[in-house]
Each structure stands twice: as structure tokens, then as C-alpha cells.
């Protein structure tokens, strides 16, 4: 009866730019998240305007305030 043994050697090298790449990836994710939230709020604002929601209702008022504030801040440049 023969016993086969396998030995494995692993070497690791630290990538010189890995922290920067991870930071860039995380920043990219945050930017996409913020833009997606902004787009969703604008879509909700459009739908509420389309169906004629009264601006005095709480949900419509919140959507109008947040989307209006963000629209002014982003498009002022």
C-alpha cells in the first residue's frame, strides 16, 4: 500500500496599488449609489406629477423637497 502525499507551496505578493484600487472601487460604488437614489427620486417625482398628486400630501411633499433640493445642487454647475 502506497501513500501519496501532496505538498503545496503558496507564495503571496503584495500588489503595490491594491489599496488605491480598492479605494477607487468603493468610491465608484458610492457614486453609483447616490446617482441611483437621485434617479429614483426624480422618477418618483415624475410619477407623482403625472398622476396629479397634491403637493400637500406628506409623501409627495417629501419627494418634491428632496428631489428639488438635489436637482438644484447638482445642476447648478
mmCIF file of the N, C-alpha and C atoms, coordinates in Angstrom:
data_MODEL
# 
_entry.id   MODEL 
# 
loop_
_atom_site.group_PDB 
_atom_site.id 
_atom_site.type_symbol 
_atom_site.label_atom_id 
_atom_site.label_alt_id 
_atom_site.label_comp_id 
_atom_site.label_asym_id 
_atom_site.label_entity_id 
_atom_site.label_seq_id 
_atom_site.pdbx_PDB_ins_code 
_atom_site.Cartn_x 
_atom_site.Cartn_y 
_atom_site.Cartn_z 
_atom_site.occupancy 
_atom_site.B_iso_or_equiv 
_atom_site.pdbx_formal_charge 
_atom_site.auth_seq_id 
_atom_site.auth_comp_id 
_atom_site.auth_asym_id 
_atom_site.auth_atom_id 
_atom_site.pdbx_PDB_model_num 
ATOM 1   N N  . UNK A 1 1  ? 0.837   -1.157 0.000   1.00 0.00 ? 1  UNK A N  1 
ATOM 2   C CA . UNK A 1 1  ? 0.000   0.000  0.000   1.00 0.00 ? 1  UNK A CA 1 
ATOM 3   C C  . UNK A 1 1  ? 0.897   1.240  0.000   1.00 0.00 ? 1  UNK A C  1 
ATOM 4   N N  . UNK A 1 2  ? 0.648   2.124  -0.954  1.00 0.00 ? 2  UNK A N  1 
ATOM 5   C CA . UNK A 1 2  ? 1.455   3.335  -1.054  1.00 0.00 ? 2  UNK A CA 1 
ATOM 6   C C  . UNK A 1 2  ? 0.618   4.533  -0.640  1.00 0.00 ? 2  UNK A C  1 
ATOM 7   N N  . UNK A 1 3  ? 1.251   5.446  0.002   1.00 0.00 ? 3  UNK A N  1 
ATOM 8   C CA . UNK A 1 3  ? 0.589   6.662  0.449   1.00 0.00 ? 3  UNK A CA 1 
ATOM 9   C C  . UNK A 1 3  ? 1.133   7.815  -0.383  1.00 0.00 ? 3  UNK A C  1 
ATOM 10  N N  . UNK A 1 4  ? 0.224   8.503  -1.050  1.00 0.00 ? 4  UNK A N  1 
ATOM 11  C CA . UNK A 1 4  ? 0.618   9.672  -1.836  1.00 0.00 ? 4  UNK A CA 1 
ATOM 12  C C  . UNK A 1 4  ? 0.442   10.922 -0.986  1.00 0.00 ? 4  UNK A C  1 
ATOM 13  N N  . UNK A 1 5  ? 1.466   11.658 -0.864  1.00 0.00 ? 5  UNK A N  1 
ATOM 14  C CA . UNK A 1 5  ? 1.373   12.924 -0.136  1.00 0.00 ? 5  UNK A CA 1 
ATOM 15  C C  . UNK A 1 5  ? 1.631   14.059 -1.113  1.00 0.00 ? 5  UNK A C  1 
ATOM 16  N N  . UNK A 1 6  ? 0.824   15.044 -0.963  1.00 0.00 ? 6  UNK A N  1 
ATOM 17  C CA . UNK A 1 6  ? 0.953   16.214 -1.823  1.00 0.00 ? 6  UNK A CA 1 
ATOM 18  C C  . UNK A 1 6  ? 1.284   17.400 -0.938  1.00 0.00 ? 6  UNK A C  1 
ATOM 19  N N  . UNK A 1 7  ? 2.305   18.063 -1.279  1.00 0.00 ? 7  UNK A N  1 
ATOM 20  C CA . UNK A 1 7  ? 2.639   19.280 -0.542  1.00 0.00 ? 7  UNK A CA 1 
ATOM 21  C C  . UNK A 1 7  ? 2.454   20.472 -1.476  1.00 0.00 ? 7  UNK A C  1 
ATOM 22  N N  . UNK A 1 8  ? 1.908   21.516 -0.927  1.00 0.00 ? 8  UNK A N  1 
ATOM 23  C CA . UNK A 1 8  ? 1.599   22.695 -1.727  1.00 0.00 ? 8  UNK A CA 1 
ATOM 24  C C  . UNK A 1 8  ? 2.295   23.887 -1.108  1.00 0.00 ? 8  UNK A C  1 
ATOM 25  N N  . UNK A 1 9  ? 2.911   24.644 -1.954  1.00 0.00 ? 9  UNK A N  1 
ATOM 26  C CA . UNK A 1 9  ? 3.603   25.845 -1.503  1.00 0.00 ? 9  UNK A CA 1 
ATOM 27  C C  . UNK A 1 9  ? 2.877   27.045 -2.097  1.00 0.00 ? 9  UNK A C  1 
ATOM 28  N N  . UNK A 1 10 ? 2.490   27.947 -1.228  1.00 0.00 ? 10 UNK A N  1 
ATOM 29  C CA . UNK A 1 10 ? 1.824   29.160 -1.696  1.00 0.00 ? 10 UNK A CA 1 
ATOM 30  C C  . UNK A 1 10 ? 2.702   30.351 -1.354  1.00 0.00 ? 10 UNK A C  1 
ATOM 31  N N  . UNK A 1 11 ? 2.825   31.205 -2.307  1.00 0.00 ? 11 UNK A N  1 
ATOM 32  C CA . UNK A 1 11 ? 3.557   32.446 -2.069  1.00 0.00 ? 11 UNK A CA 1 
ATOM 33  C C  . UNK A 1 11 ? 2.603   33.601 -2.297  1.00 0.00 ? 11 UNK A C  1 
ATOM 34  N N  . UNK A 1 12 ? 2.738   34.591 -1.509  1.00 0.00 ? 12 UNK A N  1 
ATOM 35  C CA . UNK A 1 12 ? 1.885   35.766 -1.676  1.00 0.00 ? 12 UNK A CA 1 
ATOM 36  C C  . UNK A 1 12 ? 2.772   36.980 -1.920  1.00 0.00 ? 12 UNK A C  1 
ATOM 37  N N  . UNK A 1 13 ? 2.295   37.784 -2.816  1.00 0.00 ? 13 UNK A N  1 
ATOM 38  C CA . UNK A 1 13 ? 2.965   39.044 -3.079  1.00 0.00 ? 13 UNK A CA 1 
ATOM 39  C C  . UNK A 1 13 ? 1.960   40.155 -2.884  1.00 0.00 ? 13 UNK A C  1 
ATOM 40  N N  . UNK A 1 14 ? 2.387   41.192 -2.269  1.00 0.00 ? 14 UNK A N  1 
ATOM 41  C CA . UNK A 1 14 ? 1.517   42.331 -2.069  1.00 0.00 ? 14 UNK A CA 1 
ATOM 42  C C  . UNK A 1 14 ? 1.551   43.207 -3.320  1.00 0.00 ? 14 UNK A C  1 
ATOM 43  N N  . UNK A 1 15 ? 0.358   43.454 -3.840  1.00 0.00 ? 15 UNK A N  1 
ATOM 44  C CA . UNK A 1 15 ? 0.284   44.325 -5.011  1.00 0.00 ? 15 UNK A CA 1 
ATOM 45  C C  . UNK A 1 15 ? 0.512   45.759 -4.559  1.00 0.00 ? 15 UNK A C  1 
ATOM 46  N N  . UNK A 1 16 ? 1.335   46.492 -5.265  1.00 0.00 ? 16 UNK A N  1 
ATOM 47  C CA . UNK A 1 16 ? 1.674   47.844 -4.805  1.00 0.00 ? 16 UNK A CA 1 
ATOM 48  C C  . UNK A 1 16 ? 0.491   48.817 -4.861  1.00 0.00 ? 16 UNK A C  1 
ATOM 49  N N  . UNK A 1 17 ? -0.451  48.616 -5.740  1.00 0.00 ? 17 UNK A N  1 
ATOM 50  C CA . UNK A 1 17 ? -1.558  49.566 -5.901  1.00 0.00 ? 17 UNK A CA 1 
ATOM 51  C C  . UNK A 1 17 ? -2.895  48.981 -5.453  1.00 0.00 ? 17 UNK A C  1 
ATOM 52  N N  . UNK A 1 18 ? -2.900  47.926 -4.657  1.00 0.00 ? 18 UNK A N  1 
ATOM 53  C CA . UNK A 1 18 ? -4.163  47.283 -4.307  1.00 0.00 ? 18 UNK A CA 1 
ATOM 54  C C  . UNK A 1 18 ? -5.029  48.171 -3.421  1.00 0.00 ? 18 UNK A C  1 
ATOM 55  N N  . UNK A 1 19 ? -4.453  48.897 -2.467  1.00 0.00 ? 19 UNK A N  1 
ATOM 56  C CA . UNK A 1 19 ? -5.264  49.762 -1.606  1.00 0.00 ? 19 UNK A CA 1 
ATOM 57  C C  . UNK A 1 19 ? -5.904  50.884 -2.408  1.00 0.00 ? 19 UNK A C  1 
ATOM 58  N N  . UNK A 1 20 ? -5.161  51.430 -3.333  1.00 0.00 ? 20 UNK A N  1 
ATOM 59  C CA . UNK A 1 20 ? -5.707  52.515 -4.158  1.00 0.00 ? 20 UNK A CA 1 
ATOM 60  C C  . UNK A 1 20 ? -6.820  52.006 -5.060  1.00 0.00 ? 20 UNK A C  1 
ATOM 61  N N  . UNK A 1 21 ? -6.639  50.809 -5.602  1.00 0.00 ? 21 UNK A N  1 
ATOM 62  C CA . UNK A 1 21 ? -7.661  50.228 -6.466  1.00 0.00 ? 21 UNK A CA 1 
ATOM 63  C C  . UNK A 1 21 ? -8.938  49.926 -5.670  1.00 0.00 ? 21 UNK A C  1 
ATOM 64  N N  . UNK A 1 22 ? -8.785  49.434 -4.446  1.00 0.00 ? 22 UNK A N  1 
ATOM 65  C CA . UNK A 1 22 ? -9.944  49.157 -3.605  1.00 0.00 ? 22 UNK A CA 1 
ATOM 66  C C  . UNK A 1 22 ? -10.658 50.450 -3.247  1.00 0.00 ? 22 UNK A C  1 
ATOM 67  N N  . UNK A 1 23 ? -9.903  51.493 -2.910  1.00 0.00 ? 23 UNK A N  1 
ATOM 68  C CA . UNK A 1 23 ? -10.497 52.786 -2.587  1.00 0.00 ? 23 UNK A CA 1 
ATOM 69  C C  . UNK A 1 23 ? -11.244 53.354 -3.790  1.00 0.00 ? 23 UNK A C  1 
ATOM 70  N N  . UNK A 1 24 ? -10.665 53.236 -4.968  1.00 0.00 ? 24 UNK A N  1 
ATOM 71  C CA . UNK A 1 24 ? -11.321 53.717 -6.181  1.00 0.00 ? 24 UNK A CA 1 
ATOM 72  C C  . UNK A 1 24 ? -12.599 52.937 -6.449  1.00 0.00 ? 24 UNK A C  1 
ATOM 73  N N  . UNK A 1 25 ? -12.559 51.633 -6.234  1.00 0.00 ? 25 UNK A N  1 
ATOM 74  C CA . UNK A 1 25 ? -13.738 50.802 -6.438  1.00 0.00 ? 25 UNK A CA 1 
ATOM 75  C C  . UNK A 1 25 ? -14.846 51.191 -5.463  1.00 0.00 ? 25 UNK A C  1 
ATOM 76  N N  . UNK A 1 26 ? -14.511 51.406 -4.204  1.00 0.00 ? 26 UNK A N  1 
ATOM 77  C CA . UNK A 1 26 ? -15.507 51.799 -3.197  1.00 0.00 ? 26 UNK A CA 1 
ATOM 78  C C  . UNK A 1 26 ? -16.084 53.174 -3.512  1.00 0.00 ? 26 UNK A C  1 
ATOM 79  N N  . UNK A 1 27 ? -15.241 54.105 -3.931  1.00 0.00 ? 27 UNK A N  1 
ATOM 80  C CA . UNK A 1 27 ? -15.724 55.435 -4.299  1.00 0.00 ? 27 UNK A CA 1 
ATOM 81  C C  . UNK A 1 27 ? -16.675 55.346 -5.483  1.00 0.00 ? 27 UNK A C  1 
ATOM 82  N N  . UNK A 1 28 ? -16.348 54.490 -6.432  1.00 0.00 ? 28 UNK A N  1 
ATOM 83  C CA . UNK A 1 28 ? -17.211 54.286 -7.589  1.00 0.00 ? 28 UNK A CA 1 
ATOM 84  C C  . UNK A 1 28 ? -18.564 53.726 -7.155  1.00 0.00 ? 28 UNK A C  1 
ATOM 85  N N  . UNK A 1 29 ? -18.563 52.803 -6.212  1.00 0.00 ? 29 UNK A N  1 
ATOM 86  C CA . UNK A 1 29 ? -19.814 52.240 -5.714  1.00 0.00 ? 29 UNK A CA 1 
ATOM 87  C C  . UNK A 1 29 ? -20.661 53.306 -5.019  1.00 0.00 ? 29 UNK A C  1 
ATOM 88  N N  . UNK A 1 30 ? -20.034 54.159 -4.235  1.00 0.00 ? 30 UNK A N  1 
ATOM 89  C CA . UNK A 1 30 ? -20.772 55.214 -3.533  1.00 0.00 ? 30 UNK A CA 1 
ATOM 90  C C  . UNK A 1 30 ? -21.384 56.191 -4.530  1.00 0.00 ? 30 UNK A C  1 
ATOM 91  N N  . UNK A 1 31 ? -20.631 56.550 -5.547  1.00 0.00 ? 31 UNK A N  1 
ATOM 92  C CA . UNK A 1 31 ? -21.142 57.475 -6.558  1.00 0.00 ? 31 UNK A CA 1 
ATOM 93  C C  . UNK A 1 31 ? -22.343 56.865 -7.281  1.00 0.00 ? 31 UNK A C  1 
ATOM 94  N N  . UNK A 1 32 ? -22.228 55.596 -7.667  1.00 0.00 ? 32 UNK A N  1 
ATOM 95  C CA . UNK A 1 32 ? -23.358 54.936 -8.339  1.00 0.00 ? 32 UNK A CA 1 
ATOM 96  C C  . UNK A 1 32 ? -24.574 54.838 -7.426  1.00 0.00 ? 32 UNK A C  1 
ATOM 97  N N  . UNK A 1 33 ? -24.357 54.582 -6.138  1.00 0.00 ? 33 UNK A N  1 
ATOM 98  C CA . UNK A 1 33 ? -25.464 54.514 -5.192  1.00 0.00 ? 33 UNK A CA 1 
ATOM 99  C C  . UNK A 1 33 ? -26.181 55.852 -5.093  1.00 0.00 ? 33 UNK A C  1 
ATOM 100 N N  . UNK A 1 34 ? -25.414 56.931 -4.939  1.00 0.00 ? 34 UNK A N  1 
ATOM 101 C CA . UNK A 1 34 ? -26.017 58.261 -4.837  1.00 0.00 ? 34 UNK A CA 1 
ATOM 102 C C  . UNK A 1 34 ? -26.764 58.652 -6.108  1.00 0.00 ? 34 UNK A C  1 
ATOM 103 N N  . UNK A 1 35 ? -26.173 58.343 -7.255  1.00 0.00 ? 35 UNK A N  1 
ATOM 104 C CA . UNK A 1 35 ? -26.856 58.661 -8.513  1.00 0.00 ? 35 UNK A CA 1 
ATOM 105 C C  . UNK A 1 35 ? -28.115 57.820 -8.701  1.00 0.00 ? 35 UNK A C  1 
ATOM 106 N N  . UNK A 1 36 ? -28.086 56.588 -8.246  1.00 0.00 ? 36 UNK A N  1 
ATOM 107 C CA . UNK A 1 36 ? -29.274 55.734 -8.355  1.00 0.00 ? 36 UNK A CA 1 
ATOM 108 C C  . UNK A 1 36 ? -30.397 56.240 -7.460  1.00 0.00 ? 36 UNK A C  1 
ATOM 109 N N  . UNK A 1 37 ? -30.044 56.680 -6.257  1.00 0.00 ? 37 UNK A N  1 
ATOM 110 C CA . UNK A 1 37 ? -31.055 57.250 -5.358  1.00 0.00 ? 37 UNK A CA 1 
ATOM 111 C C  . UNK A 1 37 ? -31.637 58.516 -5.964  1.00 0.00 ? 37 UNK A C  1 
ATOM 112 N N  . UNK A 1 38 ? -30.779 59.355 -6.509  1.00 0.00 ? 38 UNK A N  1 
ATOM 113 C CA . UNK A 1 38 ? -31.241 60.588 -7.153  1.00 0.00 ? 38 UNK A CA 1 
ATOM 114 C C  . UNK A 1 38 ? -32.169 60.284 -8.328  1.00 0.00 ? 38 UNK A C  1 
ATOM 115 N N  . UNK A 1 39 ? -31.801 59.299 -9.131  1.00 0.00 ? 39 UNK A N  1 
ATOM 116 C CA . UNK A 1 39 ? -32.634 58.928 -10.277 1.00 0.00 ? 39 UNK A CA 1 
ATOM 117 C C  . UNK A 1 39 ? -33.982 58.379 -9.829  1.00 0.00 ? 39 UNK A C  1 
ATOM 118 N N  . UNK A 1 40 ? -33.982 57.585 -8.769  1.00 0.00 ? 40 UNK A N  1 
ATOM 119 C CA . UNK A 1 40 ? -35.239 57.035 -8.251  1.00 0.00 ? 40 UNK A CA 1 
ATOM 120 C C  . UNK A 1 40 ? -36.144 58.149 -7.729  1.00 0.00 ? 40 UNK A C  1 
ATOM 121 N N  . UNK A 1 41 ? -35.558 59.126 -7.036  1.00 0.00 ? 41 UNK A N  1 
ATOM 122 C CA . UNK A 1 41 ? -36.359 60.249 -6.547  1.00 0.00 ? 41 UNK A CA 1 
ATOM 123 C C  . UNK A 1 41 ? -36.929 61.081 -7.692  1.00 0.00 ? 41 UNK A C  1 
ATOM 124 N N  . UNK A 1 42 ? -36.133 61.288 -8.731  1.00 0.00 ? 42 UNK A N  1 
ATOM 125 C CA . UNK A 1 42 ? -36.655 62.022 -9.883  1.00 0.00 ? 42 UNK A CA 1 
ATOM 126 C C  . UNK A 1 42 ? -37.769 61.244 -10.583 1.00 0.00 ? 42 UNK A C  1 
ATOM 127 N N  . UNK A 1 43 ? -37.623 59.929 -10.653 1.00 0.00 ? 43 UNK A N  1 
ATOM 128 C CA . UNK A 1 43 ? -38.673 59.109 -11.260 1.00 0.00 ? 43 UNK A CA 1 
ATOM 129 C C  . UNK A 1 43 ? -39.950 59.169 -10.426 1.00 0.00 ? 43 UNK A C  1 
ATOM 130 N N  . UNK A 1 44 ? -39.814 59.107 -9.100  1.00 0.00 ? 44 UNK A N  1 
ATOM 131 C CA . UNK A 1 44 ? -40.990 59.236 -8.237  1.00 0.00 ? 44 UNK A CA 1 
ATOM 132 C C  . UNK A 1 44 ? -41.626 60.603 -8.379  1.00 0.00 ? 44 UNK A C  1 
ATOM 133 N N  . UNK A 1 45 ? -40.816 61.635 -8.474  1.00 0.00 ? 45 UNK A N  1 
ATOM 134 C CA . UNK A 1 45 ? -41.349 62.989 -8.666  1.00 0.00 ? 45 UNK A CA 1 
ATOM 135 C C  . UNK A 1 45 ? -42.134 63.079 -9.972  1.00 0.00 ? 45 UNK A C  1 
ATOM 136 N N  . UNK A 1 46 ? -41.576 62.484 -11.033 1.00 0.00 ? 46 UNK A N  1 
ATOM 137 C CA . UNK A 1 46 ? -42.252 62.488 -12.329 1.00 0.00 ? 46 UNK A CA 1 
ATOM 138 C C  . UNK A 1 46 ? -43.588 61.752 -12.255 1.00 0.00 ? 46 UNK A C  1 
ATOM 139 N N  . UNK A 1 47 ? -43.584 60.582 -11.613 1.00 0.00 ? 47 UNK A N  1 
ATOM 140 C CA . UNK A 1 47 ? -44.822 59.798 -11.497 1.00 0.00 ? 47 UNK A CA 1 
ATOM 141 C C  . UNK A 1 47 ? -45.850 60.556 -10.665 1.00 0.00 ? 47 UNK A C  1 
ATOM 142 N N  . UNK A 1 48 ? -45.425 61.164 -9.578  1.00 0.00 ? 48 UNK A N  1 
ATOM 143 C CA . UNK A 1 48 ? -46.368 61.930 -8.751  1.00 0.00 ? 48 UNK A CA 1 
ATOM 144 C C  . UNK A 1 48 ? -46.933 63.117 -9.521  1.00 0.00 ? 48 UNK A C  1 
ATOM 145 N N  . UNK A 1 49 ? -46.098 63.796 -10.288 1.00 0.00 ? 49 UNK A N  1 
ATOM 146 C CA . UNK A 1 49 ? -46.601 64.904 -11.111 1.00 0.00 ? 49 UNK A CA 1 
ATOM 147 C C  . UNK A 1 49 ? -47.549 64.385 -12.191 1.00 0.00 ? 49 UNK A C  1 
ATOM 148 N N  . UNK A 1 50 ? -47.220 63.229 -12.749 1.00 0.00 ? 50 UNK A N  1 
ATOM 149 C CA . UNK A 1 50 ? -48.028 62.651 -13.818 1.00 0.00 ? 50 UNK A CA 1 
ATOM 150 C C  . UNK A 1 50 ? -49.426 62.271 -13.333 1.00 0.00 ? 50 UNK A C  1 
ATOM 151 N N  . UNK A 1 51 ? -49.516 61.709 -12.146 1.00 0.00 ? 51 UNK A N  1 
ATOM 152 C CA . UNK A 1 51 ? -50.829 61.303 -11.639 1.00 0.00 ? 51 UNK A CA 1 
ATOM 153 C C  . UNK A 1 51 ? -51.544 62.438 -10.919 1.00 0.00 ? 51 UNK A C  1 
ATOM 154 N N  . UNK A 1 52 ? -50.895 63.567 -10.789 1.00 0.00 ? 52 UNK A N  1 
ATOM 155 C CA . UNK A 1 52 ? -51.522 64.749 -10.204 1.00 0.00 ? 52 UNK A CA 1 
ATOM 156 C C  . UNK A 1 52 ? -51.632 64.696 -8.698  1.00 0.00 ? 52 UNK A C  1 
ATOM 157 N N  . UNK A 1 53 ? -50.623 64.159 -8.029  1.00 0.00 ? 53 UNK A N  1 
ATOM 158 C CA . UNK A 1 53 ? -50.635 64.101 -6.569  1.00 0.00 ? 53 UNK A CA 1 
ATOM 159 C C  . UNK A 1 53 ? -50.576 65.502 -5.989  1.00 0.00 ? 53 UNK A C  1 
ATOM 160 N N  . UNK A 1 54 ? -51.356 65.705 -4.942  1.00 0.00 ? 54 UNK A N  1 
ATOM 161 C CA . UNK A 1 54 ? -51.365 67.013 -4.298  1.00 0.00 ? 54 UNK A CA 1 
ATOM 162 C C  . UNK A 1 54 ? -50.041 67.219 -3.555  1.00 0.00 ? 54 UNK A C  1 
ATOM 163 N N  . UNK A 1 55 ? -49.408 68.356 -3.730  1.00 0.00 ? 55 UNK A N  1 
ATOM 164 C CA . UNK A 1 55 ? -48.135 68.618 -3.031  1.00 0.00 ? 55 UNK A CA 1 
ATOM 165 C C  . UNK A 1 55 ? -48.292 68.691 -1.521  1.00 0.00 ? 55 UNK A C  1 
ATOM 166 N N  . UNK A 1 56 ? -49.532 68.807 -1.022  1.00 0.00 ? 56 UNK A N  1 
ATOM 167 C CA . UNK A 1 56 ? -49.747 68.900 0.423   1.00 0.00 ? 56 UNK A CA 1 
ATOM 168 C C  . UNK A 1 56 ? -49.677 67.533 1.110   1.00 0.00 ? 56 UNK A C  1 
ATOM 169 N N  . UNK A 1 57 ? -49.784 66.442 0.351   1.00 0.00 ? 57 UNK A N  1 
ATOM 170 C CA . UNK A 1 57 ? -49.700 65.120 0.981   1.00 0.00 ? 57 UNK A CA 1 
ATOM 171 C C  . UNK A 1 57 ? -48.270 64.881 1.459   1.00 0.00 ? 57 UNK A C  1 
ATOM 172 N N  . UNK A 1 58 ? -48.107 64.191 2.576   1.00 0.00 ? 58 UNK A N  1 
ATOM 173 C CA . UNK A 1 58 ? -46.757 64.034 3.160   1.00 0.00 ? 58 UNK A CA 1 
ATOM 174 C C  . UNK A 1 58 ? -45.745 63.364 2.229   1.00 0.00 ? 58 UNK A C  1 
ATOM 175 N N  . UNK A 1 59 ? -46.133 62.279 1.567   1.00 0.00 ? 59 UNK A N  1 
ATOM 176 C CA . UNK A 1 59 ? -45.185 61.578 0.699   1.00 0.00 ? 59 UNK A CA 1 
ATOM 177 C C  . UNK A 1 59 ? -44.757 62.459 -0.472  1.00 0.00 ? 59 UNK A C  1 
ATOM 178 N N  . UNK A 1 60 ? -45.734 63.092 -1.104  1.00 0.00 ? 60 UNK A N  1 
ATOM 179 C CA . UNK A 1 60 ? -45.410 63.958 -2.240  1.00 0.00 ? 60 UNK A CA 1 
ATOM 180 C C  . UNK A 1 60 ? -44.554 65.138 -1.800  1.00 0.00 ? 60 UNK A C  1 
ATOM 181 N N  . UNK A 1 61 ? -44.853 65.699 -0.637  1.00 0.00 ? 61 UNK A N  1 
ATOM 182 C CA . UNK A 1 61 ? -44.072 66.839 -0.147  1.00 0.00 ? 61 UNK A CA 1 
ATOM 183 C C  . UNK A 1 61 ? -42.621 66.444 0.094   1.00 0.00 ? 61 UNK A C  1 
ATOM 184 N N  . UNK A 1 62 ? -42.404 65.273 0.683   1.00 0.00 ? 62 UNK A N  1 
ATOM 185 C CA . UNK A 1 62 ? -41.037 64.815 0.946   1.00 0.00 ? 62 UNK A CA 1 
ATOM 186 C C  . UNK A 1 62 ? -40.289 64.580 -0.364  1.00 0.00 ? 62 UNK A C  1 
ATOM 187 N N  . UNK A 1 63 ? -40.939 63.921 -1.308  1.00 0.00 ? 63 UNK A N  1 
ATOM 188 C CA . UNK A 1 63 ? -40.298 63.644 -2.604  1.00 0.00 ? 63 UNK A CA 1 
ATOM 189 C C  . UNK A 1 63 ? -39.982 64.950 -3.326  1.00 0.00 ? 63 UNK A C  1 
ATOM 190 N N  . UNK A 1 64 ? -40.928 65.885 -3.317  1.00 0.00 ? 64 UNK A N  1 
ATOM 191 C CA . UNK A 1 64 ? -40.693 67.154 -4.003  1.00 0.00 ? 64 UNK A CA 1 
ATOM 192 C C  . UNK A 1 64 ? -39.548 67.939 -3.358  1.00 0.00 ? 64 UNK A C  1 
ATOM 193 N N  . UNK A 1 65 ? -39.483 67.930 -2.034  1.00 0.00 ? 65 UNK A N  1 
ATOM 194 C CA . UNK A 1 65 ? -38.438 68.689 -1.339  1.00 0.00 ? 65 UNK A CA 1 
ATOM 195 C C  . UNK A 1 65 ? -37.062 68.079 -1.629  1.00 0.00 ? 65 UNK A C  1 
ATOM 196 N N  . UNK A 1 66 ? -36.929 66.758 -1.442  1.00 0.00 ? 66 UNK A N  1 
ATOM 197 C CA . UNK A 1 66 ? -35.621 66.132 -1.650  1.00 0.00 ? 66 UNK A CA 1 
ATOM 198 C C  . UNK A 1 66 ? -35.179 66.191 -3.106  1.00 0.00 ? 66 UNK A C  1 
ATOM 199 N N  . UNK A 1 67 ? -36.078 65.890 -4.030  1.00 0.00 ? 67 UNK A N  1 
ATOM 200 C CA . UNK A 1 67 ? -35.661 65.898 -5.435  1.00 0.00 ? 67 UNK A CA 1 
ATOM 201 C C  . UNK A 1 67 ? -35.402 67.320 -5.921  1.00 0.00 ? 67 UNK A C  1 
ATOM 202 N N  . UNK A 1 68 ? -36.153 68.270 -5.434  1.00 0.00 ? 68 UNK A N  1 
ATOM 203 C CA . UNK A 1 68 ? -35.902 69.659 -5.804  1.00 0.00 ? 68 UNK A CA 1 
ATOM 204 C C  . UNK A 1 68 ? -34.585 70.170 -5.261  1.00 0.00 ? 68 UNK A C  1 
ATOM 205 N N  . UNK A 1 69 ? -34.274 69.797 -4.012  1.00 0.00 ? 69 UNK A N  1 
ATOM 206 C CA . UNK A 1 69 ? -33.009 70.209 -3.408  1.00 0.00 ? 69 UNK A CA 1 
ATOM 207 C C  . UNK A 1 69 ? -31.830 69.603 -4.148  1.00 0.00 ? 69 UNK A C  1 
ATOM 208 N N  . UNK A 1 70 ? -31.907 68.318 -4.429  1.00 0.00 ? 70 UNK A N  1 
ATOM 209 C CA . UNK A 1 70 ? -30.793 67.660 -5.127  1.00 0.00 ? 70 UNK A CA 1 
ATOM 210 C C  . UNK A 1 70 ? -30.672 68.171 -6.560  1.00 0.00 ? 70 UNK A C  1 
ATOM 211 N N  . UNK A 1 71 ? -31.799 68.413 -7.201  1.00 0.00 ? 71 UNK A N  1 
ATOM 212 C CA . UNK A 1 71 ? -31.742 68.909 -8.576  1.00 0.00 ? 71 UNK A CA 1 
ATOM 213 C C  . UNK A 1 71 ? -31.065 70.285 -8.620  1.00 0.00 ? 71 UNK A C  1 
ATOM 214 N N  . UNK A 1 72 ? -31.363 71.116 -7.660  1.00 0.00 ? 72 UNK A N  1 
ATOM 215 C CA . UNK A 1 72 ? -30.718 72.441 -7.626  1.00 0.00 ? 72 UNK A CA 1 
ATOM 216 C C  . UNK A 1 72 ? -29.224 72.328 -7.330  1.00 0.00 ? 72 UNK A C  1 
ATOM 217 N N  . UNK A 1 73 ? -28.849 71.421 -6.426  1.00 0.00 ? 73 UNK A N  1 
ATOM 218 C CA . UNK A 1 73 ? -27.446 71.280 -6.055  1.00 0.00 ? 73 UNK A CA 1 
ATOM 219 C C  . UNK A 1 73 ? -26.606 70.667 -7.168  1.00 0.00 ? 73 UNK A C  1 
ATOM 220 N N  . UNK A 1 74 ? -27.154 69.714 -7.870  1.00 0.00 ? 74 UNK A N  1 
ATOM 221 C CA . UNK A 1 74 ? -26.375 69.029 -8.907  1.00 0.00 ? 74 UNK A CA 1 
ATOM 222 C C  . UNK A 1 74 ? -26.299 69.854 -10.181 1.00 0.00 ? 74 UNK A C  1 
ATOM 223 N N  . UNK A 1 75 ? -27.397 70.474 -10.567 1.00 0.00 ? 75 UNK A N  1 
ATOM 224 C CA . UNK A 1 75 ? -27.423 71.183 -11.842 1.00 0.00 ? 75 UNK A CA 1 
ATOM 225 C C  . UNK A 1 75 ? -27.023 72.646 -11.749 1.00 0.00 ? 75 UNK A C  1 
ATOM 226 N N  . UNK A 1 76 ? -26.532 73.097 -10.606 1.00 0.00 ? 76 UNK A N  1 
ATOM 227 C CA . UNK A 1 76 ? -26.106 74.489 -10.516 1.00 0.00 ? 76 UNK A CA 1 
ATOM 228 C C  . UNK A 1 76 ? -24.754 74.718 -11.173 1.00 0.00 ? 76 UNK A C  1 
ATOM 229 N N  . UNK A 1 77 ? -24.020 73.652 -11.450 1.00 0.00 ? 77 UNK A N  1 
ATOM 230 C CA . UNK A 1 77 ? -22.702 73.807 -12.048 1.00 0.00 ? 77 UNK A CA 1 
ATOM 231 C C  . UNK A 1 77 ? -22.854 74.104 -13.479 1.00 0.00 ? 77 UNK A C  1 
# 
